[in-house]
Amino acid sequence: MSKAPRGRPFKPGESGNPNGRPKMPDALKKRISKLATKDAVDVLEAALKSSDEKVKLQAAAMIMDRAFGKAITPSDVKVTNGDLNAQHLQALQDRMGDRSRDKLAIVGGTDIEQAG
């Protein structure tokens, strides 16, 4: 039996699994849902009646997530259209201090002011 190639066996942009993960057959999904759903609901119902507050809270959260969907977490993201290479280089220079300013240049070809 031959070994699988080492490194990158596929060319860039080529997938090793172009069709993706096989879908679960509908009959199997239906059978699992019938078997597991009632038991899962019974377990969550028992957890809601637990004397442990953490267990109750977790069970309530799971029920709410499945009934209404998970709550959306807002985030604040700032995107700029500036020259990120120049900004990154400037941040590096600021971090490294004056000792390295004369050694760094932008990869894109634009020169940085020499520290004088």
C-alpha positions in Angstrom: 0.0 0.0 0.0 1.5 3.4 -1.0 1.8 6.3 1.4 -0.1 9.5 0.8 2.1 12.3 -0.6 3.7 14.6 2.0 3.2 18.3 2.1 0.6 19.7 -0.2 -0.9 17.0 -2.4 -3.3 19.3 -4.1 -2.7 22.3 -6.3 -3.7 25.8 -4.9 -7.4 26.2 -5.3 -8.0 22.5 -5.7 -10.0 20.6 -3.1 -9.3 17.1 -1.8 -13.0 16.7 -1.3 -14.7 18.7 -4.1 -18.2 17.4 -3.4 -18.0 18.1 0.4 -19.1 15.9 3.2 -21.8 13.4 2.1 -25.3 14.3 3.2 -27.0 12.2 5.8 -29.9 10.2 4.2 -33.3 11.6 4.9 -34.6 8.3 6.3 -31.7 8.2 8.8 -32.3 11.8 9.9 -36.0 11.0 10.4 -35.2 7.9 12.5 -32.6 9.7 14.6 -34.9 12.6 15.3 -37.8 10.3 16.4 -35.5 8.4 18.7 -33.5 11.2 20.2 -35.9 14.2 20.3 -38.2 12.9 23.1 -35.2 11.7 25.2 -33.4 15.0 24.7 -36.5 17.0 25.7 -37.0 14.8 28.8 -33.4 15.4 29.9 -33.7 19.1 29.4 -37.0 19.1 31.3 -35.4 17.2 34.2 -32.5 19.7 34.2 -34.9 22.6 34.4 -36.2 21.1 37.7 -32.7 20.5 39.1 -31.7 21.9 42.5 -28.4 23.2 41.0 -28.9 26.7 39.7 -26.1 26.3 37.1 -27.8 23.2 35.6 -31.2 25.0 35.5 -29.6 28.1 33.8 -27.8 25.9 31.2 -30.9 23.9 30.4 -33.0 27.1 30.0 -30.3 28.6 27.7 -30.2 25.5 25.5 -34.0 25.5 25.2 -34.2 29.2 24.3 -31.3 28.8 21.8 -33.1 26.0 20.0 -36.5 27.5 20.2 -35.6 31.1 19.2 -32.0 30.9 17.9 -28.9 32.1 19.6 -28.7 35.8 20.5 -26.7 37.9 18.2 -23.5 39.3 19.7 -22.9 42.9 18.5 -19.4 43.9 17.5 -17.7 47.1 16.6 -15.3 46.8 13.7 -13.5 49.6 12.0 -12.3 49.0 8.4 -10.2 51.5 6.6 -9.3 51.7 2.9 -5.9 53.1 3.6 -2.5 51.6 2.7 -2.3 48.8 5.2 1.3 47.9 4.2 2.4 51.5 5.1 0.3 51.5 8.3 1.8 48.1 9.3 5.3 49.3 8.6 4.7 52.5 10.5 3.4 50.6 13.5 6.5 48.4 13.4 8.7 51.4 13.3 6.9 53.0 16.1 7.3 49.8 18.1 11.0 49.3 17.3 11.9 53.0 17.9 14.5 55.2 16.2 17.2 52.5 16.1 15.5 50.7 13.1 13.9 53.5 11.1 16.7 53.7 8.6 16.7 50.0 8.0 13.0 49.5 7.1 11.3 50.3 3.8 7.8 49.5 2.5 7.7 46.3 0.4 5.6 48.0 -2.2 8.5 50.3 -3.1 7.5 53.6 -1.4 10.4 54.9 0.8 9.9 55.8 4.4 11.3 59.1 5.7 14.7 58.5 7.1 15.0 59.3 10.8 17.3 62.3 11.0 
